[in-house]
Amino acid sequence: MNPLNNLSSTILLIDCDDEKGLIHKITGVLYKNELNIISNSEFVEKTLNHFYMRTEIAGDFDRQKVFNELKDVLPKGTTIRLTSKRKKDIIIMVTKEQHCLGDILMRNHFNELNANISAVIGNHDTLQDLTSKFNIPFYHVTHIDKSKEEHEAEILKVMEQYKPEFLVLAKYMRILSPSFISRFENRIINIHHSFLPAFKGASPYRQAFERGVKIIGATAHFVNDSLDEGPIIAQSVIPVAHSHSPSSMALAGADVEKIVLAKSLKLVFEERVFVSRNKTIIFD
């Protein structure tokens, strides 16, 4: 057996202004600290002259020492993250549609998503029974007869006891306020039932039907203040024909939505996604 397989594994994430010799400087620090590189990916965004690197390393080491040594050799303003390979704590937000929640719960039950689902919050109680089958707490926080501010304050009160690292909008059909979003910058993941940027907002399958499109799709993205315009994480499409109605398009699209959302969660929870302004750099 290779003794390196028994060493703890850590993910090193770096983004900074590009310059010559960055990889040499980074790997030099790792070598000096007797760390083994398991995998490595890097990319330079030419338009911004910006460097991104994801490195999986194995070995026992002093994190603060390695962090300081990397900081000393890299450009000013470099972002350096050293994170253990571990499950992320998440909360899922839902309304009434079950397909995305059900898929996430099942995948997570079989350890496919690298996540701990702390709770599910719904503005309707439709999916409470489904959630309970997986022994996960469900909180019904109704929006009825409440202002957006009051409703979101109640949601945040529930979240405070769990302190989630990410929120997953699994067909959560309400628009979140900028103040709410700002608390979870680049940590809210949404599935939109359209191949963005086409057919933003409500009723995309009706929009697609009226336009007579020949493909429909789904888009998983980070949520920001602009409706359905956050950095895209994953997308996919399937063909449709003139015989499809809006309802049959929606039924077919549900399968795409599940796959795209699951893929995006896996990428994010495995630390494979960098946000670059309103785009993403994906190390798949």
C-alpha positions in Angstrom: 0.0 0.0 0.0 1.2 3.5 -0.8 1.8 5.3 2.5 0.7 8.6 0.9 -2.8 7.2 0.7 -3.0 7.3 4.5 -2.2 11.0 4.8 -4.9 13.6 5.4 -6.1 15.4 2.3 -6.5 19.2 1.9 -7.6 21.4 -0.9 -5.5 24.5 -1.7 -7.4 27.2 -3.6 -5.5 30.3 -4.9 -6.5 33.2 -7.1 -4.4 36.2 -7.8 -3.1 38.5 -10.5 -1.1 36.5 -13.1 2.6 36.7 -13.3 5.5 34.5 -14.4 6.6 31.7 -12.1 3.4 31.3 -10.0 3.2 27.5 -10.2 6.9 27.2 -9.4 6.5 29.4 -6.3 3.5 27.5 -5.1 4.8 24.0 -5.6 8.1 25.1 -4.1 6.3 25.9 -0.8 4.5 22.6 -0.9 7.7 20.7 -1.6 9.5 22.5 1.2 6.7 21.4 3.6 6.9 17.8 2.4 3.5 17.8 0.9 2.4 15.5 -1.9 0.4 16.9 -4.8 -2.5 14.5 -5.6 -4.1 16.6 -8.3 -3.6 20.0 -9.8 -5.5 22.4 -12.1 -4.8 25.9 -13.1 -6.2 28.5 -15.4 -5.4 32.1 -16.5 -8.3 34.4 -17.4 -6.6 36.4 -20.1 -9.0 39.3 -20.2 -8.5 40.0 -16.5 -4.9 38.7 -16.3 -6.0 36.6 -13.4 -4.7 33.2 -12.2 -6.7 30.4 -10.6 -5.4 27.2 -9.1 -6.9 24.2 -7.3 -4.5 21.7 -5.8 -5.3 18.7 -3.7 -2.5 17.9 -1.4 -1.7 15.1 1.1 0.3 15.3 4.3 0.3 16.6 7.8 1.4 20.2 8.1 1.1 23.5 9.9 -1.6 25.3 8.0 -0.7 28.8 9.3 3.0 28.2 8.4 2.1 27.1 4.8 -0.4 30.0 4.4 2.2 32.5 5.5 4.9 31.1 3.2 2.5 31.2 0.2 1.5 34.8 1.1 5.1 35.8 1.1 5.8 34.5 -2.4 2.5 35.4 -4.1 1.3 38.8 -5.4 -0.3 41.3 -3.1 -4.0 40.7 -2.8 -3.8 37.0 -3.4 -6.7 34.9 -2.0 -5.4 31.7 -0.4 -7.7 29.0 1.0 -6.7 25.8 2.7 -9.8 23.6 3.3 -10.2 20.1 4.5 -12.1 17.6 2.3 -15.3 17.5 4.3 -19.0 17.6 3.9 -20.6 21.1 3.6 -23.5 22.1 6.0 -26.4 23.2 3.9 -30.1 24.2 4.1 -32.5 23.5 1.3 -35.4 26.0 0.6 -38.5 24.7 -1.2 -42.0 25.6 -2.2 -44.2 22.8 -3.6 -42.4 21.0 -6.5 -40.8 17.8 -5.2 -38.5 16.6 -8.0 -35.4 18.6 -7.1 -35.7 18.1 -3.3 -36.4 14.4 -3.7 -33.4 13.9 -5.9 -31.1 15.8 -3.5 -32.4 13.9 -0.5 -31.9 10.5 -2.3 -28.4 11.4 -3.6 -27.4 12.7 -0.2 -28.7 9.6 1.5 -26.2 7.6 -0.5 -23.3 10.1 0.1 -23.2 11.4 -3.5 -23.2 15.1 -2.7 -20.6 15.7 -0.1 -23.2 17.5 2.1 -24.9 17.5 5.5 -28.5 18.7 5.1 -29.2 20.5 8.3 -32.8 21.4 7.5 -35.4 22.0 4.8 -37.4 25.3 4.9 -40.6 25.6 2.9 -43.0 28.5 2.4 -45.6 25.8 2.0 -45.8 22.5 4.0 -46.3 20.4 0.9 -42.9 18.7 1.1 -42.8 18.1 4.9 -43.8 14.5 4.6 -41.2 13.7 2.0 -38.5 15.4 4.1 -39.5 13.5 7.2 -38.8 10.2 5.5 -35.1 11.1 5.5 -35.2 12.2 9.2 -34.3 15.8 8.3 -36.0 18.7 10.1 -38.6 20.6 8.1 -39.6 24.1 8.9 -42.8 25.6 7.5 -42.3 29.3 7.3 -45.3 30.7 5.5 -45.2 33.9 3.6 -48.9 34.5 3.8 -50.0 37.8 5.3 -46.4 38.8 5.9 -44.1 41.4 4.2 -41.0 40.1 2.5 -38.9 41.5 5.4 -41.0 39.8 8.0 -40.9 36.5 6.1 -37.2 36.5 5.6 -36.5 37.5 9.2 -38.4 34.3 10.3 -36.3 32.3 7.8 -33.1 33.8 9.1 -34.1 33.0 12.7 -34.5 29.3 11.8 -31.1 29.4 10.0 -29.3 31.0 12.9 -29.4 27.7 14.8 -27.7 25.8 12.0 -25.3 28.4 10.5 -25.3 26.8 7.0 -22.4 27.2 4.6 -24.7 27.1 1.6 -28.4 27.6 0.8 -29.9 25.5 -2.0 -33.0 26.8 -3.7 -34.7 23.6 -4.9 -37.5 25.1 -6.8 -38.0 27.8 -4.2 -40.5 30.1 -6.0 -39.9 33.4 -4.2 -37.5 36.2 -5.0 -35.1 36.9 -2.2 -34.3 40.4 -1.2 -30.8 42.0 -1.7 -30.3 42.3 2.1 -31.0 38.5 2.5 -28.7 37.6 -0.5 -25.9 39.8 0.9 -25.7 37.6 4.0 -24.8 34.6 1.7 -22.7 36.1 -1.1 -21.9 33.4 -3.7 -23.4 30.8 -1.3 -27.0 30.6 -2.6 -27.4 28.1 -5.4 -30.6 28.2 -7.5 -31.9 26.0 -10.3 -33.7 27.9 -13.0 -35.9 26.0 -15.4 -34.5 27.5 -18.6 -31.2 27.6 -20.5 -30.2 31.1 -19.4 -30.0 33.8 -20.5 -33.1 32.8 -22.5 -36.5 32.9 -20.8 -35.7 34.6 -17.5 -38.3 35.0 -14.8 -41.6 33.3 -14.5 -43.2 30.6 -16.8 -40.1 29.8 -18.9 -41.7 26.7 -20.4 -44.7 28.8 -21.6 -42.2 31.3 -23.0 -40.3 28.5 -24.8 -43.5 27.0 -26.1 -44.7 30.3 -27.5 -41.3 30.9 -29.2 -41.3 27.4 -30.7 -37.9 26.4 -29.5 -36.4 23.0 -30.4 -34.4 22.6 -27.2 -35.2 23.3 -23.5 -32.8 23.3 -20.7 -31.9 24.1 -17.1 -29.4 26.4 -15.4 -27.8 26.2 -11.9 -26.3 29.5 -10.8 -25.3 31.5 -7.8 -27.9 34.0 -6.7 -27.2 37.7 -6.9 -29.3 40.9 -6.9 -30.2 40.6 -10.6 -33.0 38.1 -11.3 -31.6 34.9 -12.8 -28.4 36.6 -13.8 -25.9 35.2 -11.2 -22.7 33.4 -12.1 -23.6 30.1 -14.0 -22.3 26.9 -12.5 -23.9 24.2 -14.8 -26.3 23.9 -17.7 -27.8 21.2 -19.9 -30.4 20.8 -22.6 -32.8 18.2 -24.2 -34.6 18.3 -27.5 -38.3 19.0 -27.8 -40.7 19.0 -30.8 -43.7 20.9 -32.0 -45.9 18.3 -30.4 -44.8 19.3 -26.9 -47.2 21.4 -24.9 -46.0 23.7 -22.1 -46.9 21.1 -19.5 -45.1 18.2 -21.3 -42.1 20.5 -21.7 -42.2 21.1 -18.0 -42.4 17.4 -17.3 -39.4 16.7 -19.5 -37.5 19.7 -18.1 -37.9 18.4 -14.5 -35.4 15.6 -15.3 -32.9 18.1 -16.6 -33.3 20.3 -13.6 -32.5 17.5 -11.2 -29.3 16.5 -13.1 -28.1 20.1 -13.5 -28.7 21.0 -9.9 -27.0 17.8 -8.6 -24.0 18.4 -10.8 -23.7 22.0 -9.6 -23.9 21.0 -5.9 -21.2 18.4 -6.4 -18.9 20.9 -8.0 -19.4 23.6 -5.4 -19.2 21.3 -2.4 -16.0 19.8 -3.7 -14.4 23.3 -4.0 -14.2 23.1 -7.8 -15.8 26.5 -8.5 -14.2 30.0 -8.5 -16.4 33.0 -9.1 -14.8 35.5 -11.5 -17.0 38.6 -11.5 -20.2 37.3 -13.1 -18.7 34.1 -14.5 -17.3 30.9 -13.0 -14.1 29.0 -13.4 -14.8 25.3 -13.1 -12.2 22.7 -12.4 -14.2 19.6 -13.1 
